[in-house]
């Protein structure tokens, strides 16, 4: 059933939800989710698509009642959610099976907790095991199963509860490529055949093609804090044909908006061989403090390696989905690399493609010494946090500063662990550009010029 066929039978709604976690040492709060509003209706598959850090899994857990929202509310079956949501079951990315129980015993766990009698538990568990293709393995233990088979047990354990909405938190990410593709296809087949044991599915993923293949609606989340940028309706007949021009247009559109975080997600996608999106930066997106704008966690070697791969393509241009497939990188690995190349002015992203700027082509083909000069030039022009660090060092009489000073500044905007990662990335870029040196034994930065 497509989203245009979905009735007004809303099973879960999220209204004005915010979620924050306290920062260490009483330094305030780190906001993970901001002003989230969404619904899941009977008869649809909804995908939450976003990068790591966009709050996808946190939102899923709030909707499941596993953690509370800081503000706002979740309505399930017309009632405000208090505690665990009885209308959902969840499949996690880790298999989370009890190793001392058999397949059947693992599947029966939820029913046992509900007080279901032994005979009914057995009957429902065997039906669920058969549905996921594991009949004959009822008495096997998890250690006897492959990764794909263990995840099938996870699906059976959720199916047996016959939930109104099945939550899936990146359920295929721990599997190898072929196993994931096979299991993904079987889940889609069950849904399309009308034999799926829940009324709706909500899947969290960072895999763009997976979201488009499985979902009727794709909700795109932004980061810092997590917020809904918009949604894309997958207006294709089921099963979704991944070889069609329409599917390719949708892929290009979503890759483009995810690599341009300030672009408005309208969901209006033309079916063409290239999807053109105008990129405009709103004044609200410009943050005053240089320490508030996050750096993508990519080392210089990864940046230069990606540019070298692209420069070898005709006209220094590559199709992003094809690039990801060619070098076998997940979205969470590829997008930070693209972000870094765009931030530094080495590349631009448009129409689902990445193409090198003139200076990007120069950087990818020149000598090591000149590449350092170019990198320094681009960092000083485009990376405010590194510029601020250099200026601070130059103002000091001894031209040095403890690392804790900069990490404390970053702590105002990020949890401590992320602040340390931001500092490490800034140091990596600054050292390569020969702007400063870092002495790990003293935990100090020294200005180099």
N, C-alpha and C positions, 0 to 999 in steps of 0.2 A: 504494500500500500504506500503510495507516495504522500508527501505532506499535504498536497492539495486535496487529498481524500480524507485527511484526518478530521474527525469531528471536534466539537468543542469539549469532548470528554477529557479534561485535563486531570492527569493523575498526580503530578507533582508541580508545584509552582514555587519559585524562589522570588522573594520580594524585598528589594532594598537591602540586600545582605552585604555587610562589611565584616572583615575578619582581620584582627591584628594580634600580634604576639609581642610580649614585652621584650625590650632590648636589655642586655645585661647591665648591672650596676645602676638600675633605675634611670637609664638615659632616655626614657620615652618608649614608644611603641614602633614596631615595624609592621606597616600595613600590607597584608598579603592580598586581600580582595577589597574592591571598592565598588559599591553601588551595583550589585549583581541582580539582574532581573531576568528570569527565563522560565519557560514551562516545558513540560514533557507530557504529551497527550497520547492517548491510546492509539495504537496502530502506526507508530512512527519510530524510526531509528534516528537518534540525535547523537552527533559527535561533538565533543569539546576538543577543539584543536588549538594548540598553543605550544610555545617553546617551554623548555625547563624554566621554572621560576614564575610562570604565569598564574599559578594557583589552581591548576586543573584538578589535581588530586585532592587539594584542600576543599575545593568546592564540592567534589563528589562525596567526601566524607561528611561535610555539613549536611548534604541532602540525604545521606544515609543515616544521619543522626548519631554518627560516631564521635563528632566533636561539635560544640555549639558555635553558632555565629556570634560575633561581638555585637552586631546590630542587625535588625531586620528579622525576617522569619521565613520558615519553610512550611508550606501547606501541602499535606499529603492526604488524598482522599477527602478533601474538604475540611480537614482538621489541622490545627497548628501542631507541628511536630514537636513532641517532647520526648527526648531520649531516642533510642534506636527505632528506625523506620521499619515497621513490620511488613510493609508492602514491597520491600526490595531485597534482593540477594546480590552478592558481589563476587566477581571473579577478579583476582589480583594478578599482578605480573609475576609474582613468585608463587610457587605451587602450593605452599603452606599446607602440606599433607602431614598427618601424624604417622611417622614411620612404623609404629608398632601395630597399626591397624591395617586391615586388608582394604582393597578398593571398595568393596561393598560397605564395610564398616565406616570408612571415611565418608562415603556418600550419605550414610544414614545419620551422621552426627547431628545435623540440624533438626531432623525429624525427632530424634531422641530428645533433644533439648526442648522440643515443643510438646513432649509427652505423648507422641504418637505410638500406638501399640506395635508390638513386634511384627505381626503379620502384615499390617499395612505398611510399615517401614520397609519391610523386605520387598513387597510388591512394587512400591513406588521407586525404590532404589534400583531394582532390576530394570524397570522401565526406563529410567534415566540413563543407566549404564548402556542399555541397548541403543538409546537415542544417540549417544556420542560414539558408538561403534566400539565399545569395549566389552561386549558380551564374550564370555570365555575367560575374562580376567578378573572375575568377581573376587576370587580368593587370593589374588596376587598381592604382594606388598609393594609399596612405592619404590623400593630399591631395585625391584625386578622390571621396572617400567622405564621407557625412554622419556625424555623431557616432554615430547609431544603427548605421549600417553598420560603422563602425570597431569598435564594441563587439561586433558579431556576429563580426568577425574574431578578437577576443579570445576569444570563446566557442569558435570553431572551433579555435583554437590549443590550447585546453585539451582539447576533445573528442577531437582527433586522437591524444592520448596515451592515451586510453581508461583514465583513472585509476580506481582503486577508489572514491575519494572526490573529488568536485569541491568545492574551496573557492571561495567567492565573497565578496569583500570589498567590500560596498556597490556592486555592479556596475552599478546603475541610477542612482546619485546624480548622475553627471555629465551625464545626459541630460535633455532637456525632458520635461514631464509626459506628453504623448501618446506619445512614442517609448518612454519607460520603461515605460508601461503595456502597450504593444504587445509589447515584447520580454519583459517579465515573463510575460505571458499565453502566449507561445510556448514559453518554458522550461517553464511549468507543463503545457502540452499535451504536450510531449515526455515529461515524467516520467509523466504519467497514462496515456499511450499505451504505456508500457513500452519506448520506443525511446531512452531517455536513455543515453548512452554511459558511465555510471558507476553503481556500485552504490548510492551514497549522495551526498547533498549537504549541505554545511555552509555556511550563509550568515550573514554578519555584516551587521547592518542596524540603523539607528535608526528605521526606518519601521515603526510598529506594524501597520498594515494589510498591508503587504508581508509581514511575518513570518507573520501569521495566514493570508494567502492561500496562501503557498508551503509552509509547514512542517507537519510532523506533530507536532513538539514545539518549543516556544519556551522557551529557557533565558534567564531574566531576570538580568542582571548589575547589581549595585550598584557604587557608586564609593567611592573614598578609603579603602582601595585597592579595586581591582576584585575582586569576589567573587560567587559564585552565590547569589542570593536564593531561587531556586526555579525550577520549570518548570511550564508549562501545556501539557497535551496537547490538541491540536486534534481533538476527538472528533466530526468531521464527515466525511461521505462526500466523496470527491474527484470533481470539482473543488469547492473550497470556495465555497459560495454567499454572496457578500458582502451580499446583500439579506436573508438569513435572520435570524430573531430570535436564533438561537444565535450567529451571527457577531457580531451587535451586542452580545450579552452578553459575549462574550470580549473584544471591543474595549474596552467600558466597564471590565471588570475590569482589564485591563492598563494602561489609562490611569490608573486609580485607584491601583494599586500603584506605578506609576512616578512619580506625583506625591506619593506618601507613602512616602519611602524607608525608614521604620522599620516599615512594615507587613509582616507575615509573608506570603510568597507560598506559599499552600497549594495552588494549582491547582484548588481546588474551586470551580467557577463554576456557579451556578444559572442556568437559562435563564429569565430574567424580563426585563421591560422595563426594569428597573433593577437593577444589581448592587450590593448593600450590603456594604460592608467596614467593619469596626470598626477604627478607628485607635487604636493604643496605642503609647506611647513606652516603650521599655525603658530601665532605668537605664544599661545598657551603652552606649546610643547617646548619652548625655550626655557631652560632652567637657569637660575641666576648663578648658583654655586657651581664651580667646575667639578666639585667632588660629588655632586648629585647626579651627574650624567654617567651611567655605567659604561665601562669598557667591555667589549666582547672578549671572553677569555680564550685568546688565541696567541700562540707564540709567533715570533717573527718568521721562524722557519716554516710554519704552516701557511702564513700569508704569502711568502715568496713561492712556496711550492704550488699553491693554488694558482697564482698568477702565471707561473711557468706552464702549467697545464692549459690554461686558457689561451695564452699567447700563441700556442702551437696550432690552435684552431683557425679556420679561415676568418680573416678580418678581426682576429683577436676577440671572438664572440662565441658564446656557447649557450645552449639551451639548458636551463638549470636542472629540470628533472633528468635529462639525459646525462648531465655532468654528475649528478648524485649517483645515478645507476652505474656510470662508467667507473667511478672511483670507489664505489660501494661505501658511501658515507650516509649515515642517518641524517635526518633534518637537524637534530640537535647538534650534530658535528659540523654540518655544512653551513648552516645559517650564520653562526658566529664568525666563520671565516669570511663569508660574504659581507657581513656587517663591518668587519675590520677593513676590508679592502675598500668599501664605500666610504667609511668614516675617514680613511686616510687619503681619499681622492684618487685611488688607483683604479677604481672600477665604478661602473654604474649599473643599475638593475632596472630593466623596463621590459614590458611585453613578455615576461617569463624568461627573459634572457639576461645573461651577465656579459658585459663587454668592457674591455679595458680602455681607460682613458689614455691619452698620449703619454702622460707621465707614468701610468701603470705599465704600458708597453716598454717604456725606457727602463723602468725598474726591473722588469722581468728578463731583460736581455743584456743588461750592462754588466760591468765588472763588480766585484764585491765592494771595492772601495767606493765606487760611485754610487752603488745601491745604498750604502750607509749615508752618503750625503743627501740622496733623494729622500730617504726615510726620515732623516733629521728635519729636512725642510717641510715635509708633509705633517710630521708630528707637531712641529711648532705652529703650523697653520691651522690644524684641525683637531687637536687633542687638548682641550683646556686643562684637564687635570695634570698632565705632564708639564704643560707650560707653567702652571701655578707652582708645581714642585720645584722647577728650575728657578723661577723667580724668587721663591723662598730661600733656596740655597745661596743664590747670588747676593741676597740682602744680608746674609750672615757674615760676620767678620772672618770667621774661620771657614766659611763656605761649606759647612756641613750641618747635618741635623739628624737627630735620632729618628728611626723609622716610626716609633710610637707616636710622634707628633702627627704624621700624615695618616696613620691608621686611626687615631682618635678623630680626625676630621671626617674620615670615611665612615666611622661608627655612627655619626649623626644621621646617616642615610641608609645604612645596611646593617644587618646582623653581623656580629663580630667575625664569624667565619667568612662571610662574603666580603667584608671590609678587607680582610687579609688577602683574599683572592684578588680583589681589585688592586690592592697595593702591589702584589706580585706581578700582575700583568703590566701595570704602569712601570715598574722597575725593569721588566724585560724589554719593553719598548724603549725606555729611556737609556738603558745600557747599550742596546744595539745602536741607537742613534748617537752614542757617545756624548750624551748630555750630562750624565752623572754616573757615578760608580756606587756600588753597594757593598759594604763590608759586612758579611753575615756574622762574623765573630763579634764585632762591635755593635751590630744592628744599627748602622749609620749609613746615611747617604752623603756622598761627597760630590760637589760640583766639579765638572771636568774642564770648564772653560769660563 
